Amino acid sequence: MAEAKAAALLAREDGGAAAEGSGRGGGATWAQTLGNVVVSIVGTGVLGLPYAFRAAGWLAGTLGVAAAGCATLYCMLLLVECRDKLEEEETEEPCDVLYTYGDLGQKCFGTIGRCSTEILIFLSQAGGSVAYLIFIAQNLHSMLTQFMSPDGFIFAVLLPMQIALSFVRSLSSLSPFSIFADACNVLAMAIVIKEDIRLFDHPFADRSAFNGLWAIPFSFGVALFCFEGFSMTLALEASMAERKKFKWVLSQALVCIMFVYACFGVCGYLAYGEATKDIVTLNLPNSWSSSAVKIGLCIALAFTFPVMMHPIHEIVEARIRSSQCFQKFSQNVGGPNWLALHASRIMVVTILAVVASYVPAFGAFIAFVGSTVCALLAFVLPTTFHLSIVGSSMSLWRRLLDYGFLLFGLVFAVYGTFTAL
């Protein structure tokens, strides 16, 4: 899933975002940036799209994907415009670090703005991590039904493994698994489409085009979850050698992704109809090719789970280190209390495993995360920052457009949450 690339979201302090710690631009070409955009956005969330199309109808689902993609693109460009405006207003010698998402929150609303942004990123990462566990457990259960339930796989297999991997602090040692996961995602989509085409000789009389207005927020929420690489926008823009071309590159990438998402969702729903499951790989027959894809996805995601958890652990450990009790204890023992930090990692992973065991359905869960946290990150914060930083120099229609997106984000978060629940 794309969330695995988000370890750099809070990276201003630790230099995790490669380009953001090295000056006013990176060395990535437009082609490399295009690939990075696709890798940052496309993930296993796309495997829930056919189920969203089943809930909304193939036409409503397509419109939902298109609307989510266009709205996300617009708000991504708002963030870039905010940073450009701040750079223009710098009167002193330029700083060595480009503004990050959290920095924009700090610039607009001080500590509260940064904290709110980090909390939303934290919740987004936590939601993605839970989705990882659900996805892996359900796919393992589909292949090994006779051994244990999905919850059994979470606690007996995944939890001990992830606790052990949580002590790996070097992200570079896990990066090959992220690439492997992306390759498995592409392979899984290809095999699903192949199976879809094989089933196209079946009648499509029961495939609904539109299932009512209530289903559109659900499909929009799932689609928004699939575009969740949103918070990587500034890091990706900073990585380009020719940053002025980023808007064009981003637009091309989003248009292509929207087309692929719509085709994948329509094909999956038309192939399986009302039998479409919330993880479409569960619809695949028990052949060697589909089993190989499931196993590859499970292995890759199990090893990229620690990458997903990295910003969560950083936020938790930063709060522990800043606490007076921890500082006093560290002084008494002559150094940092690594036991407390490791214990916090075990506790966080265990809590997420418990949450995953109580989630009733993958499709509903990613719609819930997309409708709440992702909507706030993608629409509410960017428009708020844009109005605060650029608002005075904008035309009336641009301000009205921003206010429209802001209101839409708030209303959608409320109504979309109700629909998903």
N, C-alpha and C positions, 0 to 999 in steps of 0.2 A: 504494500500500500504506500501511497505517496507520503504518508505521515512520517515514514522512516527517514525522509530527507530533512526533517524539520529540526534536527539537533542544533542547527545554526540560528534558530529564530531569536534566541536571547543572547547571541554571541558577541555583543559589543564588548562585554567585560572580559571574556576569556579568549577573544580572537578566533572563535569557531568559524565565523564566516570568512572564508579565505580572502575574498577581495575587500571586505569591509575593514580589515585590519591592516591593509597595505597601501592606502592612499586613495586617490580620487577615481580609480578604475582598475579593473583587473586585466587579464590578458586573454580572455575568452573571445573567440570569433563569434560572428552571428550564428554560424552553423552549430558551434558548440553550445551556445546559449539556447538555441532552439531545442537541442536535445536535452539540455538541463531542465528547460521548462516542462517538456513532456514527461521526463522522469519524475519531476517534483509533483506533478499533478495526477498522472495516471497511476492507479493502484488497484488493489483488490476490491475497493468499493464499487468498481464498475461491474463486478460480478453480481451485485444486487440490483442493477438497473432493470433487467427483464422482469423481476418481481414488481418493481415500481410501475412498469408499463402494464403489467397485469392488473394492478390496483387502479390505475388511472385510465387505461385504454391506450392503444398504440399512438393515436393522434395526440391525445392530451399529454402523454409521456414525452413525445417528440417536442411538443411546444414547451413543456417544462424544462427539458434539457437545453433547448435553445435560449429560453428566457434566463435560466440560471447562468449559462455561459456568457451571454451578452452583458448581464448585470455584473457578473464577476469581473469581466474584462474592463468595464467602465470604472469600477471601484479600484481595481488594480492600478489603472492609469492615474487615478486620483492620488494614490500614495506617492507615485513617482513625481507627480506635479507638486505635491507638498514638499518633497525633499528638494526639488529644483528651486522652489521659491525660497526655502530657508538658505540654500547655498547662495542665491542672489543677494540675500539680505545681509550676508556676513560682511561686516565692515573691517574686522580684524583679519590677521593672517589666517588662511583656511586651516582648519584642524586636520589631523591625519586620518580621522575616521569618519566615514559617511554615516548619516543618520539611519538608524534601524527603526523597526516598527515600535519598539518600546520607547525609543528616543522621541518619536513624534508624540506619543502620549505624554512624556515628561515635558516636552516643549509646550504643549497645549494646556495641560491641566496639572502640571507638577507631579509630585510623588503619587497622588491619587491616580493620575492618568497612566503612569507607568505601571503601577500595581494592578490597575484594572486590566490593562493590556496583557500583562503577564499571567493574571488569573485566567483570562479567557484562553490564552495559549496553553496554559496548564490543563484546563478542562478539555480543550480540543485534543491534546496529546493523550490524556487519560481515556477519552472516548475512543480514540483510534486504537489504543493499546487493548482496551476491552474487546473491540471489534476483532483484533488479531486473535485473541484467545478463543472467542466464539467461533471464528472462521476455522481455525486449526482443529479445535475439538470436534466440530460437526463434520468436517471432512474426514478426520480419522475414524469417527464413529461410523460414517457411511461405508468405509472399507473394512472395518473391524467391528461390526455390530455385535458379534458374539462375545467380545471381550468385556466391554464396559460401556456405560452411558457417556454422553458428552461431558457431563460434570465429572465423571470418573477420570476421563482423560485430562481435564483441567487440573485436578488436584493430585492425581497419581503420577502424571507424566510431565505436564507443562509447568506446574508450580515449582517442583524441585529443580527442574532444568533452568527455569528463569531466575530462581534465587541464586543458583550457582553462577549464571552468566551476569547477574547484576553486579558482581564484584569486578568484572572486566571494565576498566575505566578508559581504555584506549579504543576510541571509535574507529581508528584506522584499521585495527585488526578485524573489525566486523564489516567494513565497507564492501568486501567482495560478496558478502551474502546479500547486500542490498541490490547489487547488480544482478546477482542470480535470481532474486525475487522478481525484479523487473522483467527478466527474460522469461520466467515462468508465467508472469501475468500475460505477456504477449502470446506465449504458447497456449495458455488456457483459453484466451479469447479466440485464437485461431481454431482450436479443436471444438469449442462450443459452436462457432459459426459453421464449421464443417458438419457437425451433427444437426444444426438447425436446417441447413440446406437439404440434408438427407430426408428430413421430415416434411419438407415443403410440398410433398405430393398429397398431404392430408388436407381435408377441407378446413377452411378458416371461418366457417359460419359463426362459431362461438367466440371469435376474437373481436372484442369490443373496441371501437375507436374512441369512445368518450364515456366515462363512467360517472359523470357528474362533477360539479364544481368542488365538492368536498375532497375529491381524490387528487386534485391538482397540487395543493400544498404538500401532500405526501410525496408525490413524484418530484416536485421541486426541491424538497428537503433532501431526498436521496441524491438527486443530481448535484445539489450544492455540496454535499459530503464528498462526492466524487471530484469536485473542483477544489478540494480543501487545501491544496498546495499554495493557496492564496497568500499566506503569510511569508512565503519565500520570495515575494515580488522584489523587495528592496535588495535582498542579498543577490538575487539573480541579475538585477540591473547593475549593481555595483561590480559584478564579475566581468562585465563586458569591456573590451578595449575601446570600442566605439559606442559609448552609452546612448548617444542620440538615436541609434538604430533600434534600441530596445523596444520601443513602442510598436514599431513595425513587426519585429520578431515575435513579440508577445501576441499581437493580433493574429498573425499567421498561425501560430501554435494553437491558440484557443479556438479558432475557426475549424481547424483540422480535428481537434479533440472533440468538439461539439458534433461534428459529422460522424466520427467513429462511435461516440457514445450513443447517438440516436440510432445508427444502423445496428449496433450491438443489442440495444434494448428492444428494438422492433423485431429483429430476427429471433431473439430468444423467446419473446412472447408469442410470436406467430408459430413458432415450432412447438411449444409445449402448452400454450393456452392456459387454462385454469389450473393445470398441473405444475405450472412454473413455481419453483421453490425460491425462498428468499436468498439462497446462494445457488446460482444456476448450475454450478459444477455438480451439485447433488442430483441434478436431473440426468447427468451423463450416465451411459450404460457402464456396467462393470467390465470394461475392456482394458487391455494392457495400456493403451495410450491414455485413456482418461485416468486410470489409476496412477500412471507415472506422473501426470500433471498434478494430481492431488498431492501425491507424496512430495514432489518437488516444491510445490507451494507451501506445504506444511513445514518442510525443513528450512526453506529460505526465510519464511516469516518467523519461525521460532528463533532463528539467529539474528534477525533484524529487530526483533522485539526489544532487545537492550538499547538499540539506537533510538527507538521510539521513546523509551523510558529515560533517556539521557537528560533532556531538559527538565523533566519532572524531578529526577534525583537532584539536579543542580539547584532547583528552586527550593526543595525541601532542605537540602544540606546547607544552603545559604541562610535559611531561617534558623536552623539549629546552631550554626556557627555564630550568628549574631545574638543569640540568646545569652543572657548574663550567666545562667546556670552552667551552660556549656563552657563559657570562657573561664569562669572560676575553676571549674573542674579541670580544664586543660592546664591552667596555671599550676594547680596542685600536683598533677601527675607529670608535669614537665613537658607537655606537648599536647597535640590535638588528640581528642578521644576518638580514635578510629572505630572503636567498638560501637559507639553510639551512631556514627554515620553509617556503618554497615547494617546495624539493626534497623535504621530508618529505611534502608533499601529493601530489606526483607519485609518490613511491615507494609510498605507501599505496594510491592508486588503482590503480597498476600491479599490486601484489601481489593485490588483490582481483580484478582482471581475470584474472590467471593462475589463481587459485583457481576462478573461475567457469568457465574453459575446461576444468577437470578434473572438474567435477561431472557425474556420469553422468546424473542425472535430477532434474528440478525437484521432483516429488512426494516422492521419497525424501529430497531435501535439506531441504525445509521440515519434513518429519517429524523429521529428525535434529536440526535447530535447535530445533524445538518440544519434542522429547524431552529435550534437554540444557539449553541456556541458558534457554529459556522456562520449563521446569519448575522450575529453581532460582530464577528471578526470581519466578515466580508462586506457588510453594508453600513452598519451603524457607526463603527469606529472610523472607517475611511472618510465617510461623508462629514462626520463631526470634526475630524482633523482638518479636512479640506475647507470647511466653512470657517474654522478658526484661523487657519494659516493664510489662505488665499482669498477668503470671502470678501474682504474689502475691495479687492481689485477685480472682482468678477462682475459680469453683467447680471441683470435681473433674472434672465431665463436660466442662467447657470446656477444661480442660488436657488431658484425654485426647483430645478432638477435635483440638486443635492438634497434639499428638504424633502422632496418626493421619495428619494431613495432611503433617506433616514426614516421617514414615516413608514415606508413599506417594510424596512428591516424590522422595526419594532412590532408592527402589526403581524407580520409573518412569523416572527418568533413566538408570539402569543398563540395565534391561530394554528400555526404549523405544529407547535407542541401539543395542543389539544387534539389535533388530528392524528398525530403519531401515537399518542397515548391511547 
